[in-house]
Amino acid sequence: NVRLISGTEFGSAAALGAQVQSMSSTTQKPELCAFVTEKRAGIIRDGEIIGTVDLNFHGQGVAISPKGDVLVVGEKDAKNPQARIYAVSADGTKITATDKFCKELLAPPICITFSHDGKYLAIGDNLREVSLWNGETFEPIVRNKWVFHASTVNAIAFSPDSKFIVSGSNDSMVYVWNVEAPMK
């Protein structure tokens, strides 16, 4: 179950019927929450599942765009790790696969997040890498460079101005990455 909490009040619960692999929300549409299980991804609004898509792969890692119109779902595949891009209808009830992917990741994505302005997408993977992608075209910006963690990257967040990314890992380290000067 995924339960909506407002302050100290527990709201309604959405029964997913499977173990949640990852969840994501956005500040522009706080009533929306994206989720992924091994075989399904979807969107919850105000404690109710409003749209889902069945996955023909093992889902892991999810992000919803700031406008709520794009869903990115990580694919747990050791041979071809990638993140798939889905279009979301204006009301959130219809989720449709697109022909866009974030391909050639070093390892399966664990955490995925959009910048607050939607300009960037960051992916943390199972083998220490943080990669940066264009949040609209899903072309790579920084790949195979931000590999300083010693183990799985399990948390990523953007600064409010989208100029910095902070990543956390099972190695107990936190790194700050400079989007505008990737080598710093």
GUGU-388623 format. One record per atom (N, C-alpha, C): residue number from 1; x, y, z; atom name. Coordinates in nm, 4 decimals, decimal comma, always signed. Layout:
BEGIN
<NUM; <X; Y; Z>; CA> ...
//
This chain:
BEGIN
<1; <+0,0826; -0,1199; +0,0000>; N> <1; <+0,0000; +0,0000; +0,0000>; CA> <1; <+0,0865; +0,1255; +0,0000>; C> <2; <+0,0358; +0,2272; -0,0655>; N> <2; <+0,0959; +0,3596; -0,0585>; CA> <2; <-0,0088; +0,4488; +0,0058>; C> <3; <+0,0289; +0,5140; +0,1153>; N> <3; <-0,0665; +0,5949; +0,1907>; CA> <3; <-0,0279; +0,7414; +0,1840>; C> <4; <-0,1252; +0,8254; +0,1589>; N> <4; <-0,1070; +0,9702; +0,1570>; CA> <4; <-0,1066; +1,0214; +0,3003>; C> <5; <-0,0043; +1,1013; +0,3345>; N> <5; <+0,0050; +1,1596; +0,4675>; CA> <5; <+0,0083; +1,3106; +0,4526>; C> <6; <-0,0799; +1,3785; +0,5238>; N> <6; <-0,0844; +1,5242; +0,5214>; CA> <6; <-0,0660; +1,5730; +0,6648>; C> <7; <+0,0513; +1,6314; +0,6917>; N> <7; <+0,0806; +1,6734; +0,8288>; CA> <7; <+0,0916; +1,5514; +0,9173>; C> <8; <+0,0012; +1,5400; +1,0132>; N> <8; <+0,0002; +1,4236; +1,1016>; CA> <8; <-0,1179; +1,3318; +1,0727>; C> <9; <-0,1918; +1,3624; +0,9655>; N> <9; <-0,3100; +1,2849; +0,9300>; CA> <9; <-0,2787; +1,1833; +0,8203>; C> <10; <-0,3221; +1,0600; +0,8418>; N> <10; <-0,3089; +0,9569; +0,7401>; CA> <10; <-0,4338; +0,9582; +0,6526>; C> <11; <-0,4109; +0,9650; +0,5215>; N> <11; <-0,5220; +0,9672; +0,4273>; CA> <11; <-0,5475; +0,8296; +0,3698>; C> <12; <-0,6072; +0,8272; +0,2544>; N> <12; <-0,6423; +0,7020; +0,1890>; CA> <12; <-0,5179; +0,6285; +0,1420>; C> <13; <-0,5330; +0,4974; +0,1237>; N> <13; <-0,4217; +0,4125; +0,0806>; CA> <13; <-0,4521; +0,3531; -0,0560>; C> <14; <-0,3510; +0,3508; -0,1413>; N> <14; <-0,3633; +0,2875; -0,2730>; CA> <14; <-0,2982; +0,1498; -0,2639>; C> <15; <-0,3747; +0,0457; -0,2912>; N> <15; <-0,3246; -0,0921; -0,2868>; CA> <15; <-0,2607; -0,1265; -0,4209>; C> <16; <-0,1297; -0,1489; -0,4218>; N> <16; <-0,0584; -0,1756; -0,5465>; CA> <16; <-0,0532; -0,3239; -0,5807>; C> <17; <-0,0692; -0,4110; -0,4832>; N> <17; <-0,0699; -0,5542; -0,5105>; CA> <17; <+0,0681; -0,6130; -0,5342>; C> <18; <+0,1724; -0,5353; -0,5151>; N> <18; <+0,3091; -0,5835; -0,5334>; CA> <18; <+0,4035; -0,4913; -0,4576>; C> <19; <+0,5262; -0,5388; -0,4363>; N> <19; <+0,6262; -0,4608; -0,3644>; CA> <19; <+0,6707; -0,3407; -0,4481>; C> <20; <+0,6693; -0,2222; -0,3893>; N> <20; <+0,7141; -0,1014; -0,4573>; CA> <20; <+0,8663; -0,1054; -0,4693>; C> <21; <+0,9166; -0,0831; -0,5905>; N> <21; <+1,0611; -0,0763; -0,6138>; CA> <21; <+1,1126; +0,0654; -0,5947>; C> <22; <+1,0314; +0,1636; -0,6338>; N> <22; <+1,0713; +0,3034; -0,6237>; CA> <22; <+0,9483; +0,3925; -0,6369>; C> <23; <+0,9608; +0,5163; -0,5842>; N> <23; <+0,8535; +0,6147; -0,5960>; CA> <23; <+0,9144; +0,7496; -0,6297>; C> <24; <+0,8327; +0,8396; -0,6855>; N> <24; <+0,8791; +0,9725; -0,7239>; CA> <24; <+0,7630; +1,0703; -0,7160>; C> <25; <+0,7955; +1,1942; -0,6825>; N> <25; <+0,6929; +1,2988; -0,6827>; CA> <25; <+0,7542; +1,4253; -0,7425>; C> <26; <+0,6728; +1,5274; -0,7570>; N> <26; <+0,7192; +1,6527; -0,8138>; CA> <26; <+0,6595; +1,7686; -0,7349>; C> <27; <+0,7367; +1,8757; -0,7200>; N> <27; <+0,6876; +1,9904; -0,6434>; CA> <27; <+0,5835; +2,0707; -0,7201>; C> <28; <+0,5871; +2,0660; -0,8533>; N> <28; <+0,4887; +2,1415; -0,9312>; CA> <28; <+0,3504; +2,0791; -0,9248>; C> <29; <+0,3444; +1,9488; -0,9080>; N> <29; <+0,2156; +1,8790; -0,8962>; CA> <29; <+0,2235; +1,7841; -0,7766>; C> <30; <+0,2196; +1,8393; -0,6545>; N> <30; <+0,2399; +1,7571; -0,5353>; CA> <30; <+0,1316; +1,6521; -0,5121>; C> <31; <+0,0204; +1,6639; -0,5807>; N> <31; <-0,0859; +1,5640; -0,5650>; CA> <31; <-0,0543; +1,4345; -0,6395>; C> <32; <+0,0509; +1,4369; -0,7263>; N> <32; <+0,0887; +1,3198; -0,8051>; CA> <32; <+0,2070; +1,2470; -0,7437>; C> <33; <+0,2037; +1,1155; -0,7544>; N> <33; <+0,3134; +1,0311; -0,7099>; CA> <33; <+0,3262; +0,9175; -0,8116>; C> <34; <+0,4483; +0,8952; -0,8612>; N> <34; <+0,4726; +0,7843; -0,9541>; CA> <34; <+0,5291; +0,6662; -0,8753>; C> <35; <+0,4996; +0,5460; -0,9215>; N> <35; <+0,5526; +0,4262; -0,8569>; CA> <35; <+0,5933; +0,3248; -0,9632>; C> <36; <+0,6807; +0,2337; -0,9235>; N> <36; <+0,7150; +0,1204; -1,0088>; CA> <36; <+0,7280; -0,0029; -0,9203>; C> <37; <+0,6693; -0,1127; -0,9686>; N> <37; <+0,6891; -0,2445; -0,9098>; CA> <37; <+0,7685; -0,3247; -1,0126>; C> <38; <+0,7903; -0,4502; -0,9885>; N> <38; <+0,8659; -0,5292; -1,0860>; CA> <38; <+0,7985; -0,5335; -1,2226>; C> <39; <+0,6663; -0,5326; -1,2260>; N> <39; <+0,5960; -0,5522; -1,3532>; CA> <39; <+0,4948; -0,4442; -1,3897>; C> <40; <+0,4922; -0,3335; -1,3124>; N> <40; <+0,3941; -0,2294; -1,3408>; CA> <40; <+0,4444; -0,0948; -1,2928>; C> <41; <+0,4133; +0,0091; -1,3671>; N> <41; <+0,4421; +0,1467; -1,3251>; CA> <41; <+0,3120; +0,2241; -1,3314>; C> <42; <+0,3042; +0,3306; -1,2548>; N> <42; <+0,1799; +0,4066; -1,2577>; CA> <42; <+0,1872; +0,5361; -1,1809>; C> <43; <+0,0713; +0,6003; -1,1746>; N> <43; <+0,0585; +0,7305; -1,1095>; CA> <43; <-0,0560; +0,7249; -1,0094>; C> <44; <-0,0286; +0,7811; -0,8929>; N> <44; <-0,1285; +0,7928; -0,7866>; CA> <44; <-0,1585; +0,9412; -0,7700>; C> <45; <-0,2876; +0,9737; -0,7610>; N> <45; <-0,3286; +1,1125; -0,7325>; CA> <45; <-0,4187; +1,1107; -0,6106>; C> <46; <-0,3794; +1,1868; -0,5117>; N> <46; <-0,4582; +1,1986; -0,3886>; CA> <46; <-0,4962; +1,0619; -0,3309>; C> <47; <-0,4009; +0,9681; -0,3308>; N> <47; <-0,4230; +0,8376; -0,2700>; CA> <47; <-0,4941; +0,7354; -0,3567>; C> <48; <-0,5194; +0,7673; -0,4830>; N> <48; <-0,5892; +0,6746; -0,5729>; CA> <48; <-0,5061; +0,6510; -0,6988>; C> <49; <-0,4925; +0,5241; -0,7378>; N> <49; <-0,4215; +0,4920; -0,8611>; CA> <49; <-0,5071; +0,5389; -0,9780>; C> <50; <-0,4502; +0,6264; -1,0621>; N> <50; <-0,5293; +0,6806; -1,1731>; CA> <50; <-0,4835; +0,6289; -1,3088>; C> <51; <-0,3601; +0,5813; -1,3178>; N> <51; <-0,3098; +0,5307; -1,4455>; CA> <51; <-0,1967; +0,4328; -1,4227>; C> <52; <-0,1944; +0,3248; -1,5012>; N> <52; <-0,0862; +0,2269; -1,4912>; CA> <52; <-0,0455; +0,1794; -1,6303>; C> <53; <+0,0726; +0,1210; -1,6364>; N> <53; <+0,1205; +0,0571; -1,7574>; CA> <53; <+0,1907; -0,0724; -1,7147>; C> <54; <+0,1584; -0,1826; -1,7828>; N> <54; <+0,2256; -0,3087; -1,7564>; CA> <54; <+0,3630; -0,3051; -1,8217>; C> <55; <+0,4614; -0,3597; -1,7527>; N> <55; <+0,5988; -0,3603; -1,8027>; CA> <55; <+0,6353; -0,5003; -1,8501>; C> <56; <+0,7065; -0,5093; -1,9616>; N> <56; <+0,7536; -0,6392; -2,0096>; CA> <56; <+0,9011; -0,6581; -1,9717>; C> <57; <+0,9402; -0,5926; -1,8634>; N> <57; <+1,0747; -0,6016; -1,8088>; CA> <57; <+1,0641; -0,5817; -1,6580>; C> <58; <+1,1723; -0,6031; -1,5868>; N> <58; <+1,1745; -0,5833; -1,4422>; CA> <58; <+1,1986; -0,4355; -1,4146>; C> <59; <+1,0983; -0,3653; -1,3634>; N> <59; <+1,1083; -0,2232; -1,3359>; CA> <59; <+1,1858; -0,1943; -1,2085>; C> <60; <+1,2637; -0,0868; -1,2135>; N> <60; <+1,3441; -0,0461; -1,0984>; CA> <60; <+1,3836; +0,0998; -1,1172>; C> <61; <+1,3426; +0,1857; -1,0294>; N> <61; <+1,3696; +0,3284; -1,0433>; CA> <61; <+1,2618; +0,3939; -1,1273>; C> <62; <+1,2111; +0,5097; -1,0807>; N> <62; <+1,1059; +0,5805; -1,1533>; CA> <62; <+1,1176; +0,7300; -1,1250>; C> <63; <+1,0785; +0,8106; -1,2230>; N> <63; <+1,0729; +0,9561; -1,2049>; CA> <63; <+0,9548; +1,0105; -1,2832>; C> <64; <+0,8896; +1,1101; -1,2260>; N> <64; <+0,7830; +1,1805; -1,2959>; CA> <64; <+0,8318; +1,3233; -1,3211>; C> <65; <+0,8052; +1,3740; -1,4406>; N> <65; <+0,8512; +1,5091; -1,4768>; CA> <65; <+0,7765; +1,6140; -1,3946>; C> <66; <+0,8337; +1,7332; -1,3824>; N> <66; <+0,7681; +1,8386; -1,3044>; CA> <66; <+0,6250; +1,8695; -1,3494>; C> <67; <+0,6001; +1,8626; -1,4798>; N> <67; <+0,4650; +1,8896; -1,5305>; CA> <67; <+0,3736; +1,7676; -1,5211>; C> <68; <+0,4294; +1,6520; -1,4872>; N> <68; <+0,3506; +1,5303; -1,4763>; CA> <68; <+0,3180; +1,4671; -1,6102>; C> <69; <+0,3870; +1,5087; -1,7167>; N> <69; <+0,3548; +1,4581; -1,8503>; CA> <69; <+0,4509; +1,3507; -1,9015>; C> <70; <+0,5555; +1,3198; -1,8245>; N> <70; <+0,6530; +1,2180; -1,8642>; CA> <70; <+0,6846; +1,1294; -1,7440>; C> <71; <+0,6923; +1,0008; -1,7695>; N> <71; <+0,7312; +0,9032; -1,6691>; CA> <71; <+0,8553; +0,8318; -1,7214>; C> <72; <+0,9592; +0,8229; -1,6398>; N> <72; <+1,0817; +0,7519; -1,6766>; CA> <72; <+1,0921; +0,6309; -1,5855>; C> <73; <+1,1081; +0,5127; -1,6457>; N> <73; <+1,1130; +0,3884; -1,5690>; CA> <73; <+1,2432; +0,3165; -1,5989>; C> <74; <+1,3162; +0,2837; -1,4937>; N> <74; <+1,4418; +0,2112; -1,5085>; CA> <74; <+1,4177; +0,0643; -1,5358>; C> <75; <+1,5038; +0,0085; -1,6181>; N> <75; <+1,4949; -0,1329; -1,6536>; CA> <75; <+1,6116; -0,2074; -1,5905>; C> <76; <+1,5793; -0,3049; -1,5071>; N> <76; <+1,6827; -0,3838; -1,4410>; CA> <76; <+1,7237; -0,4966; -1,5353>; C> <77; <+1,8235; -0,4707; -1,6158>; N> <77; <+1,8760; -0,5690; -1,7103>; CA> <77; <+2,0275; -0,5537; -1,7107>; C> <78; <+2,0972; -0,6539; -1,6601>; N> <78; <+2,2423; -0,6447; -1,6454>; CA> <78; <+2,3141; -0,6328; -1,7797>; C> <79; <+2,2555; -0,6861; -1,8869>; N> <79; <+2,3214; -0,6818; -2,0177>; CA> <79; <+2,2935; -0,5526; -2,0931>; C> <80; <+2,1756; -0,4950; -2,0746>; N> <80; <+2,1367; -0,3756; -2,1484>; CA> <80; <+2,0619; -0,2791; -2,0567>; C> <81; <+2,1294; -0,2272; -1,9520>; N> <81; <+2,0577; -0,1377; -1,8605>; CA> <81; <+2,0191; -0,0067; -1,9276>; C> <82; <+1,8950; +0,0343; -1,9044>; N> <82; <+1,8448; +0,1564; -1,9663>; CA> <82; <+1,7251; +0,2081; -1,8878>; C> <83; <+1,6800; +0,3272; -1,9238>; N> <83; <+1,5579; +0,3844; -1,8684>; CA> <83; <+1,4650; +0,4129; -1,9857>; C> <84; <+1,3414; +0,3733; -1,9726>; N> <84; <+1,2430; +0,3917; -2,0795>; CA> <84; <+1,1568; +0,5131; -2,0499>; C> <85; <+1,1167; +0,5816; -2,1563>; N> <85; <+1,0399; +0,7054; -2,1448>; CA> <85; <+0,8953; +0,6798; -2,1854>; C> <86; <+0,8016; +0,7250; -2,1017>; N> <86; <+0,6576; +0,7099; -2,1270>; CA> <86; <+0,5913; +0,8472; -2,1271>; C> <87; <+0,4956; +0,8652; -2,2157>; N> <87; <+0,4146; +0,9874; -2,2189>; CA> <87; <+0,2946; +0,9666; -2,1275>; C> <88; <+0,2570; +1,0719; -2,0558>; N> <88; <+0,1434; +1,0655; -1,9638>; CA> <88; <+0,0391; +1,1663; -2,0106>; C> <89; <-0,0853; +1,1222; -2,0184>; N> <89; <-0,1938; +1,2118; -2,0609>; CA> <89; <-0,2124; +1,3238; -1,9590>; C> <90; <-0,2800; +1,4309; -2,0012>; N> <90; <-0,2992; +1,5489; -1,9167>; CA> <90; <-0,3688; +1,5152; -1,7847>; C> <91; <-0,4596; +1,4185; -1,7862>; N> <91; <-0,5294; +1,3815; -1,6628>; CA> <91; <-0,4591; +1,2685; -1,5871>; C> <92; <-0,3486; +1,2170; -1,6410>; N> <92; <-0,2691; +1,1141; -1,5750>; CA> <92; <-0,3210; +0,9728; -1,5861>; C> <93; <-0,4303; +0,9529; -1,6579>; N> <93; <-0,4919; +0,8209; -1,6642>; CA> <93; <-0,4335; +0,7299; -1,7716>; C> <94; <-0,3657; +0,7874; -1,8695>; N> <94; <-0,3114; +0,7081; -1,9799>; CA> <94; <-0,1597; +0,7245; -1,9855>; C> <95; <-0,0882; +0,6125; -1,9794>; N> <95; <+0,0579; +0,6106; -1,9847>; CA> <95; <+0,0969; +0,5282; -2,1065>; C> <96; <+0,1716; +0,5914; -2,1990>; N> <96; <+0,2031; +0,5288; -2,3273>; CA> <96; <+0,3530; +0,5260; -2,3513>; C> <97; <+0,4041; +0,4116; -2,3942>; N> <97; <+0,5468; +0,3985; -2,4261>; CA> <97; <+0,5818; +0,4879; -2,5443>; C> <98; <+0,7001; +0,5463; -2,5401>; N> <98; <+0,7521; +0,6241; -2,6526>; CA> <98; <+0,8702; +0,5480; -2,7115>; C> <99; <+0,9325; +0,6047; -2,8129>; N> <99; <+1,0505; +0,5412; -2,8720>; CA> <99; <+1,1799; +0,5971; -2,8126>; C> <100; <+1,1693; +0,6684; -2,6994>; N> <100; <+1,2867; +0,7299; -2,6374>; CA> <100; <+1,3371; +0,6445; -2,5206>; C> <101; <+1,4697; +0,6431; -2,5067>; N> <101; <+1,5357; +0,5682; -2,4002>; CA> <101; <+1,6571; +0,6461; -2,3517>; C> <102; <+1,6973; +0,6238; -2,2294>; N> <102; <+1,8298; +0,6624; -2,1810>; CA> <102; <+1,9084; +0,5322; -2,1844>; C> <103; <+1,9918; +0,5173; -2,2877>; N> <103; <+2,0589; +0,3898; -2,3143>; CA> <103; <+2,2042; +0,3918; -2,2691>; C> <104; <+2,2608; +0,2735; -2,2741>; N> <104; <+2,4029; +0,2524; -2,2485>; CA> <104; <+2,4458; +0,2995; -2,1103>; C> <105; <+2,3616; +0,2734; -2,0114>; N> <105; <+2,4005; +0,2995; -1,8740>; CA> <105; <+2,5047; +0,1952; -1,8338>; C> <106; <+2,5904; +0,2280; -1,7380>; N> <106; <+2,6914; +0,1323; -1,6936>; CA> <106; <+2,6285; +0,0143; -1,6208>; C> <107; <+2,5171; +0,0399; -1,5525>; N> <107; <+2,4509; -0,0636; -1,4734>; CA> <107; <+2,3029; -0,0283; -1,4603>; C> <108; <+2,2223; -0,1207; -1,4098>; N> <108; <+2,0801; -0,0911; -1,3929>; CA> <108; <+2,0560; +0,0322; -1,3049>; C> <109; <+1,9630; +0,1192; -1,3463>; N> <109; <+1,9323; +0,2395; -1,2685>; CA> <109; <+1,8626; +0,2049; -1,1375>; C> <110; <+1,9030; +0,2727; -1,0322>; N> <110; <+1,8411; +0,2538; -0,9013>; CA> <110; <+1,7517; +0,3733; -0,8677>; C> <111; <+1,8058; +0,4948; -0,8878>; N> <111; <+1,7282; +0,6150; -0,8592>; CA> <111; <+1,7326; +0,7081; -0,9798>; C> <112; <+1,6196; +0,7708; -1,0055>; N> <112; <+1,6030; +0,8583; -1,1214>; CA> <112; <+1,5292; +0,9825; -1,0733>; C> <113; <+1,5722; +1,1000; -1,1192>; N> <113; <+1,5002; +1,2217; -1,0804>; CA> <113; <+1,5155; +1,3306; -1,1860>; C> <114; <+1,4110; +1,4084; -1,2016>; N> <114; <+1,4135; +1,5266; -1,2877>; CA> <114; <+1,4588; +1,6473; -1,2057>; C> <115; <+1,5230; +1,7429; -1,2732>; N> <115; <+1,5505; +1,8720; -1,2088>; CA> <115; <+1,4165; +1,9439; -1,1902>; C> <116; <+1,4149; +2,0435; -1,1039>; N> <116; <+1,2899; +2,1150; -1,0731>; CA> <116; <+1,2297; +2,1840; -1,1944>; C> <117; <+1,3141; +2,2247; -1,2898>; N> <117; <+1,2646; +2,2904; -1,4102>; CA> <117; <+1,2414; +2,1921; -1,5256>; C> <118; <+1,2720; +2,0645; -1,5049>; N> <118; <+1,2516; +1,9632; -1,6084>; CA> <118; <+1,3583; +1,9623; -1,7167>; C> <119; <+1,4566; +2,0489; -1,7057>; N> <119; <+1,5617; +2,0592; -1,8074>; CA> <119; <+1,6556; +1,9383; -1,8060>; C> <120; <+1,6749; +1,8786; -1,6881>; N> <120; <+1,7687; +1,7674; -1,6732>; CA> <120; <+1,7023; +1,6454; -1,6095>; C> <121; <+1,7660; +1,5321; -1,6337>; N> <121; <+1,7288; +1,4060; -1,5703>; CA> <121; <+1,8581; +1,3446; -1,5190>; C> <122; <+1,8600; +1,3029; -1,3934>; N> <122; <+1,9786; +1,2383; -1,3366>; CA> <122; <+1,9435; +1,0938; -1,3026>; C> <123; <+2,0404; +1,0051; -1,3258>; N> <123; <+2,0217; +0,8630; -1,2983>; CA> <123; <+2,1398; +0,8138; -1,2152>; C> <124; <+2,1096; +0,7471; -1,1049>; N> <124; <+2,2113; +0,6815; -1,0232>; CA> <124; <+2,1979; +0,5322; -1,0434>; C> <125; <+2,3107; +0,4642; -1,0614>; N> <125; <+2,3003; +0,3214; -1,0940>; CA> <125; <+2,3609; +0,2292; -0,9891>; C> <126; <+2,3505; +0,1025; -1,0195>; N> <126; <+2,3923; -0,0055; -0,9318>; CA> <126; <+2,5440; -0,0183; -0,9218>; C> <127; <+2,6183; +0,0424; -1,0150>; N> <127; <+2,7639; +0,0305; -1,0151>; CA> <127; <+2,8334; +0,1651; -0,9963>; C> <128; <+2,7758; +0,2543; -0,9132>; N> <128; <+2,8437; +0,3756; -0,8686>; CA> <128; <+2,8283; +0,4985; -0,9558>; C> <129; <+2,7703; +0,4911; -1,0747>; N> <129; <+2,7681; +0,6073; -1,1633>; CA> <129; <+2,6460; +0,6963; -1,1420>; C> <130; <+2,6699; +0,8266; -1,1555>; N> <130; <+2,5641; +0,9260; -1,1681>; CA> <130; <+2,5762; +0,9793; -1,3102>; C> <131; <+2,4686; +0,9709; -1,3866>; N> <131; <+2,4703; +1,0239; -1,5236>; CA> <131; <+2,3665; +1,1341; -1,5361>; C> <132; <+2,3916; +1,2255; -1,6315>; N> <132; <+2,3046; +1,3414; -1,6522>; CA> <132; <+2,2544; +1,3400; -1,7956>; C> <133; <+2,1249; +1,3636; -1,8134>; N> <133; <+2,0584; +1,3564; -1,9435>; CA> <133; <+1,9768; +1,4822; -1,9657>; C> <134; <+1,9536; +1,5148; -2,0919>; N> <134; <+1,8627; +1,6226; -2,1261>; CA> <134; <+1,7219; +1,5757; -2,0894>; C> <135; <+1,6487; +1,6550; -2,0129>; N> <135; <+1,5171; +1,6156; -1,9641>; CA> <135; <+1,4056; +1,6242; -2,0674>; C> <136; <+1,4370; +1,6721; -2,1886>; N> <136; <+1,3357; +1,6807; -2,2940>; CA> <136; <+1,3669; +1,5875; -2,4104>; C> <137; <+1,4958; +1,5790; -2,4498>; N> <137; <+1,5341; +1,4924; -2,5621>; CA> <137; <+1,5879; +1,3581; -2,5158>; C> <138; <+1,6278; +1,3501; -2,3886>; N> <138; <+1,6843; +1,2304; -2,3270>; CA> <138; <+1,8151; +1,1871; -2,3923>; C> <139; <+1,8873; +1,2872; -2,4432>; N> <139; <+2,0225; +1,2645; -2,4935>; CA> <139; <+2,1193; +1,2792; -2,3756>; C> <140; <+2,2301; +1,2036; -2,3760>; N> <140; <+2,3246; +1,2129; -2,2643>; CA> <140; <+2,4003; +1,3465; -2,2617>; C> <141; <+2,4226; +1,3981; -2,1422>; N> <141; <+2,5028; +1,5180; -2,1216>; CA> <141; <+2,6338; +1,4805; -2,0521>; C> <142; <+2,6229; +1,4033; -1,9433>; N> <142; <+2,7408; +1,3534; -1,8711>; CA> <142; <+2,7213; +1,2035; -1,8499>; C> <143; <+2,8143; +1,1285; -1,9045>; N> <143; <+2,8091; +0,9819; -1,8893>; CA> <143; <+2,9518; +0,9304; -1,8760>; C> <144; <+2,9705; +0,8289; -1,7944>; N> <144; <+3,1007; +0,7644; -1,7723>; CA> <144; <+3,2043; +0,8584; -1,7107>; C> <145; <+3,1601; +0,9640; -1,6417>; N> <145; <+3,2530; +1,0577; -1,5775>; CA> <145; <+3,2305; +1,0668; -1,4271>; C> <146; <+3,1065; +1,0672; -1,3840>; N> <146; <+3,0755; +1,0824; -1,2421>; CA> <146; <+3,0652; +0,9446; -1,1774>; C> <147; <+3,1798; +0,8811; -1,1583>; N> <147; <+3,1852; +0,7450; -1,1043>; CA> <147; <+3,2810; +0,7454; -0,9843>; C> <148; <+3,2475; +0,8210; -0,8809>; N> <148; <+3,3353; +0,8321; -0,7649>; CA> <148; <+3,2827; +0,7589; -0,6420>; C> <149; <+3,1566; +0,7196; -0,6435>; N> <149; <+3,1058; +0,6405; -0,5317>; CA> <149; <+3,1706; +0,5026; -0,5332>; C> <150; <+3,1750; +0,4392; -0,4169>; N> <150; <+3,2343; +0,3061; -0,4059>; CA> <150; <+3,1297; +0,1950; -0,4154>; C> <151; <+3,0021; +0,2308; -0,4178>; N> <151; <+2,8962; +0,1300; -0,4318>; CA> <151; <+2,7691; +0,1951; -0,4882>; C> <152; <+2,6602; +0,1229; -0,4835>; N> <152; <+2,5323; +0,1629; -0,5408>; CA> <152; <+2,4915; +0,3056; -0,5026>; C> <153; <+2,4530; +0,3834; -0,6034>; N> <153; <+2,3973; +0,5173; -0,5795>; CA> <153; <+2,2485; +0,4980; -0,5511>; C> <154; <+2,2056; +0,5359; -0,4312>; N> <154; <+2,0654; +0,5118; -0,3973>; CA> <154; <+1,9846; +0,6377; -0,3683>; C> <155; <+2,0444; +0,7563; -0,3901>; N> <155; <+1,9695; +0,8801; -0,3717>; CA> <155; <+2,0303; +0,9906; -0,4578>; C> <156; <+1,9449; +1,0665; -0,5239>; N> <156; <+1,9883; +1,1804; -0,6059>; CA> <156; <+1,8865; +1,2929; -0,5880>; C> <157; <+1,9362; +1,4164; -0,5799>; N> <157; <+1,8481; +1,5330; -0,5737>; CA> <157; <+1,9164; +1,6510; -0,6414>; C> <158; <+1,8364; +1,7365; -0,7035>; N> <158; <+1,8854; +1,8591; -0,7656>; CA> <158; <+1,8698; +1,9757; -0,6691>; C> <159; <+1,9585; +2,0741; -0,6820>; N> <159; <+1,9411; +2,1999; -0,6095>; CA> <159; <+1,8206; +2,2715; -0,6713>; C> <160; <+1,7567; +2,3642; -0,5983>; N> <160; <+1,6397; +2,4334; -0,6533>; CA> <160; <+1,6658; +2,5052; -0,7861>; C> <161; <+1,7907; +2,5518; -0,8089>; N> <161; <+1,8224; +2,6201; -0,9343>; CA> <161; <+1,8712; +2,5246; -1,0441>; C> <162; <+1,8723; +2,3956; -1,0170>; N> <162; <+1,9123; +2,2898; -1,1117>; CA> <162; <+2,0591; +2,2960; -1,1531>; C> <163; <+2,1420; +2,3690; -1,0790>; N> <163; <+2,2841; +2,3815; -1,1137>; CA> <163; <+2,3708; +2,2745; -1,0477>; C> <164; <+2,3176; +2,2104; -0,9450>; N> <164; <+2,3945; +2,1098; -0,8730>; CA> <164; <+2,3099; +1,9857; -0,8483>; C> <165; <+2,3793; +1,8725; -0,8416>; N> <165; <+2,3165; +1,7452; -0,8070>; CA> <165; <+2,3904; +1,6931; -0,6849>; C> <166; <+2,3174; +1,6409; -0,5894>; N> <166; <+2,3794; +1,5727; -0,4769>; CA> <166; <+2,3417; +1,4257; -0,4868>; C> <167; <+2,4400; +1,3380; -0,4643>; N> <167; <+2,4132; +1,1943; -0,4695>; CA> <167; <+2,4615; +1,1291; -0,3411>; C> <168; <+2,3867; +1,0283; -0,2981>; N> <168; <+2,4225; +0,9504; -0,1808>; CA> <168; <+2,4326; +0,8048; -0,2194>; C> <169; <+2,5127; +0,7317; -0,1433>; N> <169; <+2,5420; +0,5937; -0,1795>; CA> <169; <+2,5506; +0,5058; -0,0555>; C> <170; <+2,5490; +0,3746; -0,0790>; N> <170; <+2,5710; +0,2788; +0,0293>; CA> <170; <+2,7115; +0,2904; +0,0864>; C> <171; <+2,8005; +0,3629; +0,0196>; N> <171; <+2,9368; +0,3807; +0,0693>; CA> <171; <+2,9452; +0,4881; +0,1783>; C> <172; <+2,8317; +0,5430; +0,2192>; N> <172; <+2,8225; +0,6469; +0,3227>; CA> <172; <+2,8824; +0,7801; +0,2795>; C> <173; <+2,8989; +0,8009; +0,1497>; N> <173; <+2,9528; +0,9256; +0,0969>; CA> <173; <+2,8421; +1,0054; +0,0274>; C> <174; <+2,8580; +1,1368; +0,0282>; N> <174; <+2,7697; +1,2268; -0,0432>; CA> <174; <+2,8575; +1,3109; -0,1351>; C> <175; <+2,8205; +1,3204; -0,2620>; N> <175; <+2,8950; +1,4012; -0,3583>; CA> <175; <+2,8035; +1,5097; -0,4139>; C> <176; <+2,8624; +1,6256; -0,4440>; N> <176; <+2,7907; +1,7340; -0,5093>; CA> <176; <+2,8520; +1,7500; -0,6476>; C> <177; <+2,7681; +1,7442; -0,7506>; N> <177; <+2,8111; +1,7510; -0,8903>; CA> <177; <+2,7677; +1,8843; -0,9487>; C> <178; <+2,8541; +1,9450; -1,0286>; N> <178; <+2,8274; +2,0749; -1,0888>; CA> <178; <+2,7772; +2,0521; -1,2319>; C> <179; <+2,6521; +2,0808; -1,2568>; N> <179; <+2,5914; +2,0587; -1,3877>; CA> <179; <+2,6557; +2,1460; -1,4954>; C> <180; <+2,6887; +2,2699; -1,4610>; N> <180; <+2,7440; +2,3627; -1,5582>; CA> <180; <+2,8940; +2,3415; -1,5819>; C> <181; <+2,9633; +2,2772; -1,4900>; N> <181; <+3,1066; +2,2469; -1,5051>; CA> <181; <+3,1259; +2,1012; -1,4607>; C> <182; <+3,0903; +2,0062; -1,5481>; N> <182; <+3,0877; +1,8645; -1,5109>; CA> <182; <+3,2187; +1,8074; -1,4576>; C> <183; <+3,3317; +1,8685; -1,4872>; N> <183; <+3,4579; +1,8139; -1,4375>; CA> <183; <+3,4933; +1,8655; -1,2981>; C> <184; <+3,4037; +1,9480; -1,2391>; N> <184; <+3,4275; +1,9967; -1,1027>; CA> <184; <+3,3352; +1,9278; -1,0061>; C> 
//
